[in-house]
Amino acid sequence: MTKAMMALGLSLASSSALADWQVNLNQGVTEISRDIFDLHMLIFWICVVIGVGVFGVMFYSIFMHRKSKGAQAAHFHENTTVEVVWTVIPFVILIGMAIPATGTLMDMYDTSEADVDIQITGYQWKWRYQYLDEEIDFFSNLSTPREEIYNEAGKNPNYLLEVDNPLVIPAGKKVRFLITANDVIHSWWVPHFAVKKDAIPGFINESWVRVDEPGVYRGQCTELCGKDHGFMPVVVEVKPQAEYDAWVAAQRAKKAALAEAASQSYSVDELIAMGEGVLSTGHAPPVMR
């Protein structure tokens, strides 16, 4: 038992075990995510002050009015002043917390005047992204090599957090997400955006984001949705407007090429080769509509 405890202690003390240690929220890269973080810290410190005050008075009373010092308990039925104080103070505290919380919640749910509308649909176990204004439609699948999953190769830094077709959005623009599911309940989550919404079949949840800093942001499905729940990551690429416009043009060209390819005739050998390509990747190629 002693050796087992020592081994556990050494493993917890190792740098790899502590690499992902984090107890607080992520401040994120959006104005809303920072507002949520600030609200969280405000509420946290209010709770700290209340806790210190309450337990401080309690411990002081226990120590200074203990029986060994000859303290005698007072006998009374009510104290109007005390009752007013312990009613008014919590009321003021709650109002002080409700005002900023209400403002932040209103901003979170304000999906009006979006520049880009994207429908996100969860499947077992992948995501489908449909750009409602651009007629772009594709699936996003896990692209981590199977060799890494089966421990036949070393893990890369983005292990299980990489996809073949990431969601692409323009920087500095308000993007509205319409989130739903095709089969079971999923949940679309990107922590740096402070966006986490359930994807429910037959129901559409709304959220939005405006990211000013271009980059790649990662998340996951956070609703247990089946045996491959841990294998449907979310990857969002935020591009400057010019690069986003170029990406949209490339998607339109790909759509035209697929439409042209669909009208052609293929030999049996060509069809077998295409099928082998689909099988080797573990998923079908992107769907363009």
C-alpha positions as CSV (number, residue, x, y, z in Angstrom):
1,M,0.0,0.0,0.0
2,T,2.9,2.4,0.9
3,K,4.6,1.9,-2.5
4,A,1.3,2.4,-4.3
5,M,0.7,5.7,-2.4
6,M,4.3,6.8,-3.2
7,A,3.8,6.0,-6.9
8,L,0.5,7.9,-7.0
9,G,2.1,10.9,-5.3
10,L,5.0,11.0,-7.7
11,S,2.7,10.7,-10.7
12,L,0.6,13.7,-9.4
13,A,3.7,15.7,-8.9
14,S,5.1,15.1,-12.4
15,S,5.0,17.9,-14.9
16,S,2.7,16.0,-17.3
17,A,0.1,15.4,-14.6
18,L,0.1,19.1,-13.8
19,A,0.3,20.4,-17.4
20,D,-3.5,20.9,-17.7
21,W,-4.1,22.1,-14.1
22,Q,-6.6,24.9,-14.1
23,V,-9.2,25.8,-11.6
24,N,-10.6,29.1,-13.0
25,L,-12.6,30.0,-16.0
26,N,-10.9,30.9,-19.3
27,Q,-11.0,34.6,-20.0
28,G,-11.5,33.9,-23.7
29,V,-11.0,36.0,-26.8
30,T,-14.4,37.7,-27.1
31,E,-16.0,40.6,-25.3
32,I,-18.8,38.4,-24.0
33,S,-16.3,35.8,-22.7
34,R,-14.4,38.5,-20.8
35,D,-17.7,40.0,-19.4
36,I,-18.6,36.5,-18.2
37,F,-15.2,36.1,-16.6
38,D,-15.4,39.5,-14.9
39,L,-18.9,38.7,-13.6
40,H,-17.7,35.3,-12.3
41,M,-14.8,37.0,-10.5
42,L,-17.1,39.7,-9.0
43,I,-19.5,37.0,-7.7
44,F,-16.5,34.9,-6.4
45,W,-15.0,37.8,-4.4
46,I,-18.4,38.7,-3.0
47,C,-18.8,35.1,-1.8
48,V,-15.3,35.2,-0.4
49,V,-16.1,38.4,1.6
50,I,-19.4,36.9,2.9
51,G,-17.7,33.7,3.8
52,V,-14.8,35.4,5.7
53,G,-17.3,37.7,7.5
54,V,-19.7,35.0,8.5
55,F,-17.1,32.5,9.6
56,G,-15.0,35.2,11.2
57,V,-18.0,36.3,13.4
58,M,-18.8,32.7,14.2
59,F,-15.3,31.7,15.2
60,Y,-14.9,34.9,17.2
61,S,-18.1,34.2,19.0
62,I,-17.2,30.6,19.7
63,F,-13.7,31.7,21.1
64,M,-14.6,34.8,23.0
65,H,-17.9,33.4,24.5
66,R,-16.9,29.9,25.3
67,K,-18.0,28.2,28.5
68,S,-14.5,28.0,29.9
69,K,-14.4,31.8,30.1
70,G,-17.7,31.8,32.1
71,A,-19.8,33.1,29.3
72,Q,-23.6,33.0,29.9
73,A,-26.0,32.7,27.0
74,A,-28.4,35.5,26.6
75,H,-32.1,34.7,26.4
76,F,-34.3,36.7,24.0
77,H,-37.0,35.9,21.5
78,E,-36.5,38.6,18.8
79,N,-34.5,41.6,17.9
80,T,-36.1,43.9,15.3
81,T,-32.8,45.6,14.4
82,V,-31.0,42.3,13.7
83,E,-33.9,41.0,11.6
84,V,-34.0,44.2,9.5
85,V,-30.2,44.1,9.0
86,W,-30.0,40.4,8.0
87,T,-32.9,41.0,5.6
88,V,-31.7,44.3,4.0
89,I,-28.0,43.3,3.6
90,P,-28.7,40.1,1.6
91,F,-31.3,42.0,-0.5
92,V,-28.7,44.7,-1.4
93,I,-26.1,42.0,-2.2
94,L,-28.5,40.2,-4.5
95,I,-29.5,43.3,-6.3
96,G,-25.8,44.2,-6.7
97,M,-25.1,40.9,-8.3
98,A,-28.3,40.8,-10.4
99,I,-27.7,44.1,-12.2
100,P,-24.4,43.1,-14.0
101,A,-25.6,39.5,-14.4
102,T,-28.8,40.6,-16.2
103,G,-26.8,42.9,-18.5
104,T,-24.4,40.1,-19.4
105,L,-27.2,37.6,-20.0
106,M,-29.0,40.1,-22.3
107,D,-25.9,40.5,-24.4
108,M,-25.4,36.7,-24.5
109,Y,-28.9,36.1,-25.9
110,D,-28.9,39.1,-28.4
111,T,-28.4,37.3,-31.7
112,S,-29.9,40.1,-33.8
113,E,-28.1,41.9,-36.7
114,A,-25.7,39.1,-37.4
115,D,-23.3,39.4,-40.4
116,V,-23.1,35.6,-40.9
117,D,-25.7,32.9,-40.1
118,I,-24.4,29.3,-39.7
119,Q,-26.5,26.3,-38.8
120,I,-24.6,23.7,-36.7
121,T,-26.0,20.2,-36.7
122,G,-24.7,17.4,-34.4
123,Y,-24.5,13.8,-35.7
124,Q,-23.1,10.6,-34.2
125,W,-20.3,11.6,-34.3
126,K,-19.4,14.6,-36.4
127,W,-20.6,18.2,-37.0
128,R,-22.3,19.6,-40.0
129,Y,-21.9,23.3,-40.9
130,Q,-24.4,25.1,-43.2
131,Y,-23.7,28.7,-44.2
132,L,-27.3,29.9,-44.8
133,D,-26.3,33.0,-46.8
134,E,-23.5,31.4,-48.8
135,E,-25.0,27.9,-49.7
136,I,-21.9,26.3,-48.2
137,D,-22.5,22.9,-46.5
138,F,-20.0,20.4,-45.2
139,F,-19.2,17.9,-42.5
140,S,-16.4,18.2,-40.0
141,N,-14.9,14.9,-38.9
142,L,-12.1,13.9,-36.4
143,S,-8.8,13.7,-38.3
144,T,-6.5,12.4,-35.6
145,P,-4.7,9.4,-37.1
146,R,-5.9,6.0,-35.8
147,E,-2.3,5.1,-35.0
148,E,-2.4,7.7,-32.3
149,I,-5.8,6.6,-30.9
150,Y,-4.6,3.0,-30.7
151,N,-1.3,4.0,-29.1
152,E,0.7,2.9,-32.1
153,A,2.2,6.3,-32.5
154,G,3.0,9.3,-30.2
155,K,0.2,11.8,-29.5
156,N,0.4,15.2,-31.2
157,P,-0.3,18.5,-29.3
158,N,-3.9,18.6,-30.6
159,Y,-4.7,15.0,-30.0
160,L,-8.4,14.4,-30.6
161,L,-8.9,18.1,-31.2
162,E,-8.3,18.2,-34.9
163,V,-10.7,17.9,-37.8
164,D,-10.6,17.6,-41.6
165,N,-12.9,20.6,-42.3
166,P,-12.9,23.3,-39.6
167,L,-15.6,25.9,-39.2
168,V,-14.3,29.1,-40.8
169,I,-15.7,32.6,-39.7
170,P,-14.5,36.1,-40.4
171,A,-12.8,38.2,-37.8
172,G,-14.6,41.2,-36.4
173,K,-18.0,40.1,-37.6
174,K,-21.0,39.0,-35.6
175,V,-21.7,35.3,-36.4
176,R,-25.0,33.7,-35.3
177,F,-25.1,30.0,-34.7
178,L,-28.3,28.0,-35.1
179,I,-27.6,24.8,-33.2
180,T,-29.5,21.6,-33.5
181,A,-29.0,17.8,-33.8
182,N,-30.0,15.0,-36.2
183,D,-30.1,12.0,-33.9
184,V,-29.4,12.5,-30.1
185,I,-28.5,15.4,-27.9
186,H,-25.1,16.8,-28.5
187,S,-23.5,20.0,-27.2
188,W,-21.3,22.5,-29.2
189,W,-18.7,24.1,-27.0
190,V,-15.7,26.4,-27.6
191,P,-14.4,27.6,-24.3
192,H,-12.5,30.6,-25.7
193,F,-15.8,31.9,-27.2
194,A,-17.8,31.3,-24.0
195,V,-20.3,29.5,-26.3
196,K,-21.7,26.2,-25.0
197,K,-25.1,25.2,-26.4
198,D,-27.0,21.9,-26.4
199,A,-27.8,20.6,-29.9
200,I,-31.3,19.0,-29.5
201,P,-33.1,17.1,-32.3
202,G,-36.2,19.0,-33.5
203,F,-35.2,22.2,-31.6
204,I,-32.9,25.1,-32.5
205,N,-30.8,26.9,-29.9
206,E,-29.2,30.2,-30.8
207,S,-25.8,31.7,-29.9
208,W,-23.4,34.2,-31.4
209,V,-19.8,35.2,-31.4
210,R,-17.6,38.1,-32.6
211,V,-13.9,37.3,-32.6
212,D,-11.5,40.1,-33.3
213,E,-8.3,38.1,-33.1
214,P,-7.7,35.7,-36.1
215,G,-6.6,32.2,-35.0
216,V,-7.6,28.6,-34.4
217,Y,-9.9,27.8,-31.5
218,R,-10.8,24.3,-30.3
219,G,-13.6,22.7,-28.4
220,Q,-15.6,19.5,-28.0
221,C,-19.0,18.0,-27.8
222,T,-19.9,18.1,-24.1
223,E,-23.0,16.0,-24.0
224,L,-22.6,12.2,-23.7
225,C,-23.9,11.2,-27.1
226,G,-22.8,7.6,-27.6
227,K,-19.7,5.5,-27.8
228,D,-17.7,8.0,-29.9
229,H,-18.7,11.0,-27.9
230,G,-15.0,11.8,-27.2
231,F,-14.2,11.8,-30.9
232,M,-16.2,14.8,-32.2
233,P,-14.1,17.9,-31.6
234,V,-14.9,21.4,-32.7
235,V,-12.3,23.5,-34.6
236,V,-13.0,27.1,-35.6
237,E,-10.6,29.1,-37.8
238,V,-11.1,32.8,-37.5
239,K,-9.7,34.5,-40.7
240,P,-9.3,38.2,-41.7
241,Q,-12.1,39.4,-44.0
242,A,-10.0,39.1,-47.1
243,E,-8.9,35.5,-46.3
244,Y,-12.4,34.6,-45.4
245,D,-13.7,36.0,-48.7
246,A,-11.1,33.9,-50.5
247,W,-12.1,30.8,-48.6
248,V,-15.8,31.4,-49.5
249,A,-14.8,31.7,-53.2
250,A,-12.8,28.5,-52.9
251,Q,-15.8,26.6,-51.4
252,R,-18.0,27.8,-54.3
253,A,-15.4,26.6,-56.8
254,K,-15.3,23.2,-55.0
255,K,-19.1,23.0,-55.1
256,A,-19.0,23.7,-58.9
257,A,-16.3,21.1,-59.4
258,L,-18.3,18.5,-57.4
259,A,-21.4,19.3,-59.4
260,E,-19.5,18.8,-62.6
261,A,-17.9,15.5,-61.3
262,A,-21.4,14.2,-60.4
263,S,-22.5,14.5,-64.0
264,Q,-19.6,12.4,-65.3
265,S,-19.5,8.6,-65.8
266,Y,-16.9,6.5,-63.9
267,S,-15.5,3.0,-64.6
268,V,-15.7,0.3,-62.0
269,D,-12.0,0.7,-61.2
270,E,-12.4,4.4,-60.6
271,L,-15.4,3.8,-58.3
272,I,-13.4,1.2,-56.3
273,A,-10.5,3.7,-55.9
274,M,-12.8,6.4,-54.7
275,G,-14.5,3.9,-52.3
276,E,-11.1,2.9,-50.9
277,G,-10.2,6.6,-50.3
278,V,-13.4,7.0,-48.3
279,L,-12.7,3.8,-46.3
280,S,-9.1,4.8,-45.6
281,T,-10.2,8.2,-44.1
282,G,-13.0,6.7,-42.1
283,H,-15.6,9.1,-43.4
284,A,-17.1,10.4,-46.6
285,P,-15.8,13.5,-48.3
286,P,-17.3,16.9,-47.6
287,V,-20.9,17.4,-48.8
288,M,-21.5,20.5,-50.8
289,R,-25.1,21.5,-51.6
